[in-house]
C-alpha cells in the first residue's frame, strides 16, 4: 500500500495528461452485484467484477479527470453512484 500511495501522490501533481484514480476497498472473488458506494467511503469490500465495471465506465468519463474515487460495495447501482460522485467533484485523495 505504501508504494500505491506514493504513486498516487506523484500522479496528482501532473497536469500534462488527464487521470482518474480508483481506490477500491478489499477485493473479493464474489460475482458482481452492479452496486457500489463511490466517493468518500468507509472501509469495505467490493468484487473484482464490480471494480472492472467501474473502470470500464470511467474510460469514457472525461468529467472524472482529476478525481480520486474510493469504491466499495453499496446499495445503489454503479452508474448512479459514479454519476453522483463525479457531480460532487470532490477528490478522495488527501495525500
C-alpha positions as CSV (number, residue, x, y, z in Angstrom):
1,X,0.0,0.0,0.0
2,X,2.9,2.3,0.6
3,X,4.0,2.3,-3.0
4,X,0.4,2.8,-4.3
5,X,0.2,5.8,-2.1
6,X,3.5,7.2,-3.3
7,X,2.4,6.6,-7.0
8,X,-0.9,8.4,-6.3
9,X,1.0,11.4,-4.7
10,X,3.2,11.6,-7.8
11,X,0.2,11.3,-10.2
12,X,-1.9,14.1,-8.7
13,X,1.0,16.6,-9.3
14,X,0.8,16.0,-13.1
15,X,-1.1,18.2,-15.4
16,X,0.2,17.1,-18.8
17,X,-2.5,14.4,-19.1
18,X,-5.9,13.6,-17.6
19,X,-6.0,11.0,-14.9
20,X,-8.6,9.4,-12.6
21,X,-7.6,7.3,-9.6
22,X,-9.8,4.4,-8.5
23,X,-9.2,3.2,-4.9
24,X,-11.2,0.0,-4.3
25,X,-11.8,-1.5,-0.9
26,X,-10.9,-5.0,-0.2
27,X,-11.3,-7.1,-3.3
28,X,-13.4,-10.3,-3.3
29,X,-13.9,-13.0,-5.9
30,X,-17.7,-13.0,-5.4
31,X,-19.8,-12.3,-8.5
32,X,-20.5,-8.7,-9.2
33,X,-23.7,-7.1,-7.9
34,X,-23.6,-3.9,-10.1
35,X,-23.9,-1.9,-6.8
36,X,-21.3,0.3,-5.2
37,X,-20.7,3.3,-3.0
38,X,-18.4,5.7,-4.7
39,X,-16.7,8.7,-3.1
40,X,-15.5,9.1,0.5
41,X,-16.5,5.7,1.8
42,X,-15.9,3.7,4.9
43,X,-13.8,0.6,4.8
44,X,-15.5,-2.1,2.9
45,X,-15.2,-4.8,0.2
46,X,-16.1,-4.9,-3.4
47,X,-16.0,-7.7,-6.0
48,X,-13.4,-7.6,-8.7
49,X,-16.3,-7.8,-11.2
50,X,-17.7,-4.5,-9.9
51,X,-14.3,-2.8,-9.9
52,X,-13.9,-3.9,-13.6
53,X,-17.3,-2.3,-14.4
54,X,-16.3,0.9,-12.6
55,X,-13.1,1.1,-14.7
56,X,-14.9,0.4,-17.9
57,X,-17.4,3.1,-17.2
58,X,-14.7,5.6,-16.3
59,X,-12.8,5.1,-19.5
60,X,-15.3,7.4,-21.3
61,X,-15.9,9.9,-18.4
62,X,-13.7,12.9,-19.1
63,X,-15.7,14.7,-16.3
64,X,-13.9,12.4,-13.8
65,X,-10.5,13.7,-14.7
66,X,-8.5,14.8,-11.7
67,X,-10.6,12.8,-9.2
68,X,-9.6,10.0,-6.9
69,X,-12.6,7.9,-6.1
70,X,-12.9,5.3,-3.3
71,X,-15.2,2.4,-4.3
72,X,-16.7,-0.3,-2.1
73,X,-19.8,-2.4,-2.3
74,X,-23.0,-0.4,-1.7
75,X,-26.8,-0.1,-2.2
76,X,-27.0,2.0,-5.4
77,X,-26.1,1.0,-8.9
78,X,-22.6,1.6,-10.0
79,X,-23.8,4.1,-12.7
80,X,-25.8,6.1,-10.2
81,X,-23.0,6.1,-7.6
82,X,-20.4,7.2,-10.2
83,X,-22.7,10.0,-11.5
84,X,-23.3,11.3,-8.0
85,X,-19.6,11.2,-7.0
86,X,-18.4,12.9,-10.3
87,X,-21.1,15.6,-10.0
88,X,-19.9,16.4,-6.4
89,X,-16.4,16.8,-7.9
90,X,-14.7,16.0,-4.6
91,X,-11.5,14.0,-4.8
92,X,-10.9,11.4,-2.1
93,X,-7.1,11.6,-2.2
94,X,-5.8,13.8,0.6
95,X,-2.2,12.8,0.1
